[in-house]
């Protein structure tokens, strides 16, 4: 009875974490629809605008190599509060930006905010989800997926008022999240460890665990392909004359699928085992990505991209579930942050390679072929994964 009560308490707290994660990720997403226009208005050239758009993600990838250590040394709630506060400040200051350089620096600050908060969120999720890691990581990633769908939509809506209105709305929302965090996030896991692990020692310690390479491959299989398809599905749609609303529906549908599948597959993997889900997800990624080469109308592309997001989501989610159980608890923040950054790096590398191949060949099909290479490797490797199951079927 006491165990069930503790599990229910953890679940309630995890939904609070999920709500907070949803709000904090809006800080980097709500402004996306207006950033090109605002940057151009402030004097940014066409070559600078993509740099501004990607500045936040690039900052997260780099900064998490350093900020993960903080989650092992300091109060996780404090780090999350700092992240929420910086996210709010970055958005509110954007309202007063008078040049594109200021916007760029504030996007970097938003990335730092996410890099401080994310490792702490991952560590808390791992702690709360000891008995049901799939379900709890599913809640976190589902919340993140919803922010990817709602954030740009809200940004587009507020842009009808002005190009700076989305940043005001986001700044206020992030400050509300900062205040709500005092209630939503418990500070029960006081950190006693004061390890002197440096960044490079942390990387070496992580990679000394050979099983981690398999789990990294899982995450890369999903994110590498997603990065390419998220760039080239809209590109192909534009080539075939799709309207902006059709392209928006396709991308939003993918985000919705990511959110739903994260929630559902996480819980199911606890009950029936993760290995089966990982193995099944690879053919889904491969077949749907290849089929997108031949999809030339809106309906088929919408269906194929949505199916692809099912496979990508399952693989990405379960890579973290597997990894969380293999990391040393006292170095969980360091390990999780580095693990997340390496996978996020593949999210940036994928489109870069796709652009090079497309530029050389001038064939839109080739990036889609490149996208499935990690999944082909992962399909073979996944048969050697342990069959993890944390719940009995009758539970």
Sine and cosine of phi, psi and omega as CSV:
sin_phi,cos_phi,sin_psi,cos_psi,sin_omega,cos_omega
0.00,0.00,-0.69,0.72,0.02,-1.00
-0.91,0.43,-0.57,0.82,0.02,-1.00
-0.92,0.40,-0.66,0.75,0.02,-1.00
-0.91,0.41,-0.62,0.79,0.02,-1.00
-0.90,0.44,-0.67,0.74,0.03,-1.00
-0.90,0.43,-0.65,0.76,0.02,-1.00
-0.90,0.44,-0.66,0.75,0.01,-1.00
-0.91,0.42,-0.65,0.76,0.03,-1.00
-0.89,0.46,-0.69,0.73,0.02,-1.00
-0.89,0.45,-0.62,0.78,0.00,-1.00
-0.90,0.44,-0.70,0.72,0.03,-1.00
-0.88,0.48,-0.70,0.72,0.01,-1.00
-0.90,0.43,-0.59,0.81,-0.01,-1.00
-0.92,0.39,-0.60,0.80,0.07,-1.00
-0.90,0.43,-0.56,0.83,0.10,-1.00
-0.90,0.43,-0.66,0.75,0.07,-1.00
-0.88,0.47,-0.67,0.74,0.01,-1.00
-0.88,0.47,-0.68,0.73,0.04,-1.00
-0.89,0.46,-0.67,0.74,0.01,-1.00
-0.91,0.42,-0.69,0.73,0.02,-1.00
-0.87,0.49,-0.64,0.77,0.03,-1.00
-0.86,0.52,-0.71,0.71,-0.05,-1.00
-0.94,0.34,-0.69,0.72,-0.10,-0.99
-0.93,0.38,-0.51,0.86,0.00,-1.00
-0.97,0.24,-0.26,0.97,0.09,-1.00
-0.90,0.43,-0.40,0.91,-0.04,-1.00
-0.86,0.51,-0.53,0.85,-0.02,-1.00
-0.98,-0.18,-0.11,0.99,-0.12,-0.99
-0.93,-0.36,-0.53,0.85,-0.08,-1.00
-0.90,0.43,-0.50,0.86,-0.04,-1.00
-1.00,0.07,-0.13,0.99,-0.07,-1.00
-0.82,0.58,-0.73,0.68,-0.05,-1.00
-0.89,0.46,-0.46,0.89,-0.07,-1.00
-0.98,-0.20,-0.19,0.98,-0.04,-1.00
-0.86,0.51,-0.69,0.72,0.04,-1.00
-0.85,0.52,-0.72,0.70,-0.02,-1.00
-0.92,0.39,-0.69,0.72,0.00,-1.00
-0.91,0.41,-0.68,0.73,0.01,-1.00
-0.89,0.46,-0.69,0.73,0.03,-1.00
-0.89,0.45,-0.66,0.75,0.01,-1.00
-0.88,0.47,-0.50,0.87,-0.03,-1.00
-1.00,-0.09,0.20,0.98,0.16,-0.99
0.98,-0.19,0.12,0.99,0.01,-1.00
-0.96,0.27,0.65,-0.76,0.04,-1.00
-0.99,0.14,0.13,-0.99,-0.01,-1.00
-0.91,0.42,-0.46,0.89,0.02,-1.00
-0.99,0.17,-0.38,0.93,-0.01,-1.00
-0.99,0.10,-0.54,0.84,-0.07,-1.00
-0.82,0.57,-0.72,0.69,0.05,-1.00
-0.87,0.49,-0.52,0.85,0.03,-1.00
-0.91,0.41,-0.68,0.74,0.04,-1.00
-0.90,0.44,-0.67,0.74,-0.02,-1.00
-0.90,0.44,-0.58,0.81,-0.07,-1.00
-1.00,-0.08,-0.06,1.00,-0.11,-0.99
-0.87,0.49,-0.64,0.77,-0.05,-1.00
-0.91,0.41,-0.76,0.65,0.00,-1.00
-0.89,0.45,-0.69,0.73,0.00,-1.00
-0.88,0.48,-0.62,0.79,0.02,-1.00
-0.91,0.41,-0.67,0.74,0.02,-1.00
-0.87,0.50,-0.72,0.69,-0.04,-1.00
-0.85,0.52,-0.70,0.71,-0.04,-1.00
-0.97,0.24,-0.72,0.69,-0.13,-0.99
-0.92,0.39,-0.52,0.85,-0.05,-1.00
-0.91,0.41,-0.38,0.92,0.10,-1.00
-0.88,0.47,-0.44,0.90,-0.05,-1.00
-0.97,-0.23,-0.58,0.81,-0.11,-0.99
-0.98,0.20,-0.33,0.94,0.00,-1.00
-0.87,0.49,-0.57,0.82,0.01,-1.00
-0.86,0.50,-0.55,0.83,-0.02,-1.00
-0.88,0.48,-0.57,0.82,-0.03,-1.00
-0.94,0.33,-0.27,0.96,0.08,-1.00
-1.00,-0.02,-0.28,0.96,-0.13,-0.99
-0.95,-0.32,-0.51,0.86,-0.15,-0.99
-0.83,-0.56,0.19,-0.98,0.03,-1.00
-0.84,0.54,0.80,-0.60,-0.02,-1.00
-0.91,0.41,-0.60,0.80,0.02,-1.00
-0.89,0.45,-0.65,0.76,0.03,-1.00
-0.87,0.50,-0.68,0.73,0.02,-1.00
-0.90,0.44,-0.64,0.77,0.02,-1.00
-0.91,0.41,-0.64,0.77,0.04,-1.00
-0.89,0.45,-0.67,0.74,0.04,-1.00
-0.88,0.48,-0.70,0.72,0.02,-1.00
-0.88,0.48,-0.70,0.71,0.01,-1.00
-0.90,0.44,-0.66,0.75,-0.01,-1.00
-0.90,0.43,-0.72,0.69,0.01,-1.00
-0.90,0.43,-0.60,0.80,0.05,-1.00
-0.89,0.46,-0.66,0.75,0.03,-1.00
-0.91,0.42,-0.71,0.71,-0.01,-1.00
-0.88,0.47,-0.68,0.74,-0.02,-1.00
-0.88,0.48,-0.62,0.78,0.00,-1.00
-0.95,0.31,-0.70,0.71,-0.03,-1.00
-0.91,0.41,-0.61,0.79,0.01,-1.00
-0.94,0.34,-0.44,0.90,0.03,-1.00
-0.88,0.47,-0.47,0.88,0.03,-1.00
-0.85,0.52,-0.54,0.84,-0.10,-0.99
-0.98,-0.20,0.14,0.99,-0.02,-1.00
-0.89,0.45,0.68,-0.73,0.00,-1.00
-0.91,-0.41,0.00,1.00,0.02,-1.00
-0.43,-0.90,0.36,-0.93,-0.06,-1.00
-0.93,0.37,-0.44,0.90,0.03,-1.00
-0.90,0.44,-0.64,0.77,0.05,-1.00
-0.89,0.45,-0.66,0.75,0.04,-1.00
-0.88,0.47,-0.69,0.73,0.02,-1.00
-0.87,0.50,-0.73,0.69,-0.02,-1.00
-0.90,0.43,-0.60,0.80,0.01,-1.00
-0.95,0.30,-0.51,0.86,0.11,-0.99
-0.93,0.38,-0.59,0.81,0.08,-1.00
-0.90,0.43,-0.66,0.75,0.05,-1.00
-0.88,0.47,-0.64,0.77,0.05,-1.00
-0.89,0.46,-0.62,0.78,0.05,-1.00
-0.91,0.42,-0.64,0.77,0.05,-1.00
-0.89,0.46,-0.64,0.77,0.03,-1.00
-0.86,0.51,-0.73,0.69,0.03,-1.00
-0.91,0.42,-0.62,0.79,-0.02,-1.00
-0.92,0.39,-0.49,0.87,0.05,-1.00
-0.97,0.24,-0.66,0.75,-0.09,-1.00
-0.98,0.19,-0.59,0.80,-0.16,-0.99
-0.89,0.46,-0.74,0.68,0.03,-1.00
-0.86,0.52,-0.61,0.79,0.03,-1.00
-0.90,0.43,-0.66,0.75,0.05,-1.00
-0.89,0.46,-0.65,0.76,0.01,-1.00
-0.91,0.41,-0.65,0.76,0.00,-1.00
-0.92,0.40,-0.69,0.72,0.02,-1.00
-0.89,0.45,-0.65,0.76,0.03,-1.00
-0.88,0.48,-0.68,0.74,0.02,-1.00
-0.89,0.45,-0.65,0.76,0.00,-1.00
-0.92,0.38,-0.73,0.69,-0.03,-1.00
-0.93,0.37,-0.52,0.85,-0.11,-0.99
-0.99,-0.16,0.50,0.87,-0.01,-1.00
-0.83,0.56,-0.65,0.76,-0.04,-1.00
-1.00,0.10,-0.51,0.86,-0.03,-1.00
-0.69,-0.72,0.93,0.37,-0.08,-1.00
-0.88,0.47,-0.59,0.81,0.01,-1.00
-0.88,0.48,-0.72,0.69,0.00,-1.00
-0.89,0.47,-0.70,0.71,-0.11,-0.99
-0.96,0.28,-0.66,0.76,0.10,-0.99
-0.93,0.38,-0.50,0.86,0.07,-1.00
-0.89,0.45,-0.64,0.77,0.04,-1.00
-0.89,0.45,-0.70,0.71,-0.01,-1.00
-0.89,0.46,-0.75,0.66,-0.05,-1.00
-0.95,0.31,-0.50,0.87,0.08,-1.00
-0.91,0.42,-0.66,0.75,0.04,-1.00
-0.90,0.44,-0.66,0.75,0.03,-1.00
-0.90,0.44,-0.66,0.75,0.03,-1.00
-0.89,0.46,-0.64,0.77,0.02,-1.00
-0.89,0.45,-0.59,0.81,0.01,-1.00
-0.91,0.42,-0.54,0.84,0.03,-1.00
-0.94,0.35,-0.42,0.91,0.03,-1.00
-1.00,0.03,-0.70,0.71,-0.10,-1.00
-0.98,0.20,-0.61,0.79,-0.08,-1.00
-0.82,0.57,-0.85,0.53,0.02,-1.00
-0.88,0.48,-0.55,0.83,0.01,-1.00
-0.91,0.42,-0.70,0.72,0.05,-1.00
-0.91,0.42,-0.64,0.77,0.04,-1.00
-0.87,0.50,-0.66,0.75,0.03,-1.00
-0.90,0.43,-0.63,0.77,0.00,-1.00
-0.91,0.42,-0.75,0.66,-0.01,-1.00
-0.94,0.35,-0.37,0.93,0.02,-1.00
-0.91,0.41,-0.33,0.94,0.06,-1.00
-0.92,0.40,-0.37,0.93,0.06,-1.00
-0.99,0.11,-0.81,0.59,0.08,-1.00
-0.20,-0.98,0.21,-0.98,0.00,-1.00
-0.94,0.35,-0.32,0.95,-0.02,-1.00
-0.99,-0.17,-0.20,0.98,-0.04,-1.00
-0.86,0.51,-0.64,0.77,0.02,-1.00
-0.86,0.51,-0.54,0.84,-0.02,-1.00
-0.96,0.27,-0.55,0.84,0.09,-1.00
-0.91,0.41,-0.73,0.68,0.01,-1.00
-0.88,0.48,-0.68,0.74,-0.01,-1.00
-0.93,0.37,-0.65,0.76,0.01,-1.00
-0.87,0.50,-0.68,0.73,0.03,-1.00
-0.92,0.40,-0.69,0.72,-0.01,-1.00
-0.89,0.45,-0.66,0.75,0.01,-1.00
-0.92,0.40,-0.57,0.82,0.04,-1.00
-0.94,0.35,-0.59,0.81,0.10,-1.00
-0.88,0.47,-0.66,0.75,0.03,-1.00
-0.89,0.45,-0.63,0.78,0.04,-1.00
-0.85,0.52,-0.71,0.70,0.00,-1.00
-0.94,0.34,-0.63,0.78,-0.02,-1.00
-0.93,0.37,-0.42,0.91,-0.04,-1.00
-0.88,0.47,-0.47,0.89,0.04,-1.00
-0.88,0.47,-0.48,0.88,0.00,-1.00
-0.99,-0.11,-0.65,0.76,-0.12,-0.99
-0.96,0.27,-0.54,0.84,-0.14,-0.99
-0.94,-0.35,0.87,-0.49,0.02,-1.00
-0.99,0.14,0.49,-0.87,0.01,-1.00
-0.92,-0.40,0.77,0.64,-0.08,-1.00
-0.99,0.10,-0.39,0.92,-0.06,-1.00
-1.00,-0.09,0.93,0.37,0.04,-1.00
-0.85,0.52,0.73,-0.69,-0.08,-1.00
-1.00,-0.01,0.87,-0.48,0.00,-1.00
-0.99,-0.17,-0.36,0.93,-0.07,-1.00
-0.93,0.36,0.71,-0.71,0.05,-1.00
-0.79,-0.62,0.79,0.61,-0.06,-1.00
-0.93,0.36,0.46,-0.89,-0.02,-1.00
-0.98,-0.22,0.53,0.85,-0.04,-1.00
-0.91,0.42,0.85,-0.53,0.06,-1.00
-0.99,0.13,0.19,-0.98,-0.02,-1.00
-0.85,0.53,-0.75,0.67,-0.08,-1.00
-0.95,0.30,-0.57,0.82,0.12,-0.99
-0.90,0.43,-0.60,0.80,0.02,-1.00
-0.89,0.45,-0.67,0.74,0.04,-1.00
-0.89,0.45,-0.71,0.71,-0.01,-1.00
-0.90,0.45,-0.66,0.75,-0.01,-1.00
-0.90,0.44,-0.65,0.76,0.02,-1.00
-0.90,0.44,-0.74,0.67,-0.11,-0.99
-0.98,0.20,-0.15,0.99,0.11,-0.99
-0.94,0.33,-0.37,0.93,0.06,-1.00
-0.99,0.12,0.97,-0.22,-0.15,-0.99
-0.90,0.43,-0.48,0.88,0.00,-1.00
-0.92,0.40,-0.38,0.92,0.00,-1.00
-0.89,0.46,-0.52,0.86,0.01,-1.00
-0.87,0.50,-0.62,0.79,0.04,-1.00
-0.90,0.43,-0.68,0.73,-0.04,-1.00
-0.94,0.34,-0.56,0.83,0.11,-0.99
-0.89,0.45,-0.65,0.76,0.01,-1.00
-0.88,0.47,-0.61,0.79,0.05,-1.00
-0.86,0.51,-0.78,0.63,-0.02,-1.00
-0.89,0.45,-0.66,0.75,0.01,-1.00
-0.92,0.40,-0.60,0.80,0.04,-1.00
-0.82,0.57,-0.67,0.75,0.01,-1.00
-0.98,0.20,-0.74,0.67,-0.13,-0.99
-0.96,0.28,-0.61,0.80,0.03,-1.00
-0.87,0.49,-0.74,0.67,0.01,-1.00
-0.92,0.40,-0.65,0.76,-0.01,-1.00
-0.89,0.46,-0.68,0.74,0.00,-1.00
-0.85,0.52,-0.67,0.75,0.00,-1.00
-0.93,0.36,-0.75,0.66,-0.07,-1.00
-0.93,0.36,-0.56,0.83,0.03,-1.00
-0.91,0.42,-0.39,0.92,0.04,-1.00
-1.00,-0.03,-0.64,0.77,-0.16,-0.99
-0.99,-0.13,-0.28,0.96,0.16,-0.99
-0.92,0.40,-0.75,0.66,0.09,-1.00
-0.88,0.47,-0.58,0.81,0.02,-1.00
-0.90,0.44,-0.72,0.69,0.03,-1.00
-0.90,0.43,-0.63,0.77,0.02,-1.00
-0.88,0.48,-0.64,0.77,0.03,-1.00
-0.91,0.41,-0.66,0.76,0.01,-1.00
-0.87,0.49,-0.62,0.79,-0.02,-1.00
-1.00,0.04,0.15,0.99,0.15,-0.99
0.99,0.12,0.38,0.92,0.06,-1.00
-0.92,0.39,0.50,-0.86,0.05,-1.00
-0.99,0.17,0.34,-0.94,0.02,-1.00
-0.83,0.56,-0.61,0.79,-0.02,-1.00
-0.93,0.37,-0.54,0.84,0.04,-1.00
-0.92,0.39,-0.67,0.74,0.05,-1.00
-0.89,0.45,-0.66,0.75,0.03,-1.00
-0.88,0.47,-0.63,0.77,0.01,-1.00
-0.91,0.42,-0.67,0.74,0.00,-1.00
-0.88,0.48,-0.74,0.67,-0.02,-1.00
-0.92,0.39,-0.66,0.75,0.00,-1.00
-0.92,0.40,-0.59,0.81,0.04,-1.00
-0.89,0.46,-0.65,0.76,0.05,-1.00
-0.88,0.47,-0.66,0.75,0.02,-1.00
-0.91,0.41,-0.63,0.78,0.03,-1.00
-0.91,0.42,-0.69,0.73,0.04,-1.00
-0.88,0.48,-0.69,0.72,0.02,-1.00
-0.84,0.54,-0.70,0.72,-0.04,-1.00
-0.92,0.40,-0.72,0.69,-0.03,-1.00
-0.92,0.39,-0.73,0.68,-0.05,-1.00
-0.91,0.41,-0.60,0.80,0.05,-1.00
-0.85,0.52,-0.73,0.69,-0.04,-1.00
-0.91,0.40,-0.72,0.70,-0.09,-1.00
-0.96,0.27,-0.76,0.65,-0.11,-0.99
-0.93,0.37,-0.51,0.86,0.03,-1.00
-0.87,0.49,-0.74,0.67,0.01,-1.00
-0.92,0.40,-0.67,0.75,-0.02,-1.00
-0.91,0.41,-0.57,0.82,-0.01,-1.00
-0.93,0.37,-0.49,0.87,0.08,-1.00
-0.91,0.41,-0.54,0.84,-0.10,-0.99
-1.00,0.04,-0.65,0.76,-0.14,-0.99
-0.93,-0.36,-0.05,1.00,0.01,-1.00
0.98,-0.18,0.58,-0.82,-0.12,-0.99
-1.00,0.05,-0.52,0.86,-0.09,-1.00
-0.83,0.55,-0.70,0.71,-0.01,-1.00
-0.87,0.50,-0.65,0.76,-0.02,-1.00
-0.93,0.38,-0.65,0.76,0.00,-1.00
-0.91,0.42,-0.70,0.71,0.00,-1.00
-0.88,0.47,-0.70,0.71,-0.02,-1.00
-0.92,0.39,-0.50,0.87,-0.07,-1.00
-0.94,0.34,-0.50,0.87,-0.08,-1.00
-0.91,0.40,-0.73,0.68,0.09,-1.00
-0.88,0.48,-0.52,0.86,0.04,-1.00
-0.89,0.45,-0.71,0.70,0.04,-1.00
-0.88,0.47,-0.74,0.67,-0.09,-1.00
-0.91,0.42,-0.78,0.63,-0.08,-1.00
-0.92,0.38,-0.68,0.73,-0.03,-1.00
-0.93,0.37,-0.62,0.79,0.02,-1.00
-0.91,0.41,-0.67,0.74,0.03,-1.00
-0.92,0.40,-0.64,0.77,-0.02,-1.00
-0.90,0.43,-0.48,0.88,0.02,-1.00
-0.90,0.43,-0.38,0.93,0.08,-1.00
-0.88,0.47,-0.55,0.83,-0.11,-0.99
-0.98,-0.21,0.00,1.00,0.01,-1.00
-0.99,0.11,0.89,-0.46,-0.07,-1.00
-0.88,-0.47,0.08,1.00,0.07,-1.00
-0.76,-0.65,0.24,-0.97,-0.14,-0.99
-0.87,0.49,-0.74,0.67,-0.08,-1.00
-0.89,0.46,-0.74,0.67,-0.02,-1.00
-0.90,0.43,-0.64,0.77,0.00,-1.00
-0.93,0.37,-0.62,0.79,0.04,-1.00
-0.88,0.48,-0.71,0.70,-0.02,-1.00
-0.92,0.39,-0.74,0.68,-0.05,-1.00
-0.90,0.44,-0.67,0.74,-0.01,-1.00
-0.93,0.38,-0.61,0.79,0.03,-1.00
-0.91,0.42,-0.66,0.75,0.03,-1.00
-0.90,0.43,-0.66,0.75,0.06,-1.00
-0.84,0.55,-0.68,0.74,-0.04,-1.00
-0.91,0.42,-0.42,0.91,0.09,-1.00
-0.90,0.43,-0.79,0.61,-0.01,-1.00
-0.90,0.43,-0.68,0.73,-0.01,-1.00
-0.89,0.46,-0.66,0.75,-0.04,-1.00
-0.92,0.40,-0.72,0.70,-0.01,-1.00
-0.86,0.50,-0.72,0.70,-0.03,-1.00
-0.90,0.43,-0.73,0.68,0.00,-1.00
-0.88,0.47,-0.74,0.67,-0.03,-1.00
-0.87,0.49,-0.76,0.65,-0.11,-0.99
-0.95,0.30,-0.34,0.94,0.10,-0.99
-0.88,0.47,-0.64,0.77,0.01,-1.00
-0.96,0.28,-0.58,0.81,0.03,-1.00
-0.90,0.44,-0.75,0.66,0.05,-1.00
-0.86,0.52,-0.75,0.66,-0.09,-1.00
-0.89,0.45,-0.64,0.77,-0.06,-1.00
-0.87,0.49,-0.47,0.88,-0.02,-1.00
-1.00,0.07,-0.19,0.98,-0.02,-1.00
-0.98,-0.20,-0.25,0.97,-0.03,-1.00
-0.99,0.15,0.52,-0.86,0.12,-0.99
-0.93,0.37,0.74,-0.67,-0.12,-0.99
-0.87,0.49,-0.61,0.79,-0.05,-1.00
-0.95,0.31,-0.28,0.96,0.03,-1.00
-0.89,-0.46,0.44,0.90,-0.09,-1.00
-0.88,0.48,-0.68,0.73,-0.02,-1.00
-0.89,0.46,-0.73,0.68,0.02,-1.00
-0.87,0.50,-0.74,0.67,-0.06,-1.00
-0.92,0.40,-0.72,0.70,-0.01,-1.00
-0.88,0.48,-0.67,0.74,-0.04,-1.00
-0.91,0.42,-0.70,0.71,0.01,-1.00
-0.92,0.40,-0.68,0.74,0.04,-1.00
-0.85,0.53,-0.74,0.68,-0.01,-1.00
-0.90,0.43,-0.64,0.77,-0.03,-1.00
-0.92,0.40,-0.65,0.76,0.01,-1.00
-0.89,0.45,-0.67,0.75,0.03,-1.00
-0.92,0.39,-0.67,0.74,0.05,-1.00
-0.89,0.46,-0.53,0.85,0.03,-1.00
-0.88,0.47,-0.61,0.79,0.04,-1.00
-0.91,0.41,-0.46,0.89,0.05,-1.00
-0.91,0.42,-0.51,0.86,0.04,-1.00
-1.00,0.05,-0.60,0.80,-0.04,-1.00
-0.92,0.38,-0.63,0.77,-0.03,-1.00
-0.81,0.59,-0.84,0.53,0.03,-1.00
-0.86,0.50,-0.58,0.82,0.01,-1.00
-0.88,0.48,-0.73,0.68,0.04,-1.00
-0.91,0.42,-0.64,0.77,0.02,-1.00
-0.87,0.49,-0.65,0.76,0.01,-1.00
-0.91,0.42,-0.67,0.74,0.01,-1.00
-0.88,0.47,-0.74,0.67,-0.03,-1.00
-0.90,0.44,-0.68,0.73,0.01,-1.00
-0.91,0.42,-0.64,0.77,0.00,-1.00
-0.91,0.41,-0.61,0.80,-0.01,-1.00
-0.97,0.26,-0.69,0.72,-0.12,-0.99
-1.00,-0.03,-0.43,0.90,-0.11,-0.99
0.85,0.52,0.47,0.88,0.04,-1.00
-0.88,-0.48,0.87,-0.48,-0.07,-1.00
-0.93,0.38,-0.33,0.94,-0.04,-1.00
-0.96,0.29,-0.51,0.86,-0.14,-0.99
-0.89,0.45,-0.66,0.75,0.07,-1.00
-0.86,0.52,-0.56,0.83,0.02,-1.00
-0.92,0.38,-0.56,0.83,0.04,-1.00
-0.93,0.37,-0.69,0.73,0.03,-1.00
-0.87,0.49,-0.58,0.82,-0.08,-1.00
-0.86,0.52,-0.50,0.87,-0.11,-0.99
-1.00,-0.01,-0.07,1.00,-0.07,-1.00
-0.86,0.51,-0.77,0.64,0.04,-1.00
-0.87,0.49,-0.56,0.83,0.00,-1.00
-0.92,0.39,-0.58,0.81,0.05,-1.00
-0.90,0.44,-0.68,0.73,0.04,-1.00
-0.92,0.40,-0.68,0.73,-0.03,-1.00
-0.90,0.45,-0.56,0.83,0.01,-1.00
-0.86,0.50,-0.65,0.76,0.01,-1.00
-0.95,0.32,-0.73,0.68,-0.06,-1.00
-0.92,0.39,-0.55,0.84,-0.12,-0.99
-0.89,0.46,-0.37,0.93,0.03,-1.00
-0.94,0.35,-0.31,0.95,0.01,-1.00
-1.00,-0.08,0.04,1.00,0.01,-1.00
-0.95,0.30,0.50,-0.87,0.10,-1.00
-0.95,0.33,0.53,-0.85,0.03,-1.00
-1.00,0.01,1.00,0.01,-0.05,-1.00
-0.99,0.14,0.70,-0.71,0.11,-0.99
-0.52,-0.85,0.83,-0.56,-0.10,-1.00
-0.97,-0.24,-0.14,0.99,0.03,-1.00
-0.82,-0.57,0.58,-0.82,0.17,-0.99
-0.98,0.22,0.47,-0.88,-0.08,-1.00
-0.87,0.49,-0.47,0.88,-0.02,-1.00
-1.00,0.10,-0.09,1.00,-0.03,-1.00
-0.95,0.32,0.00,0.00,0.00,0.00
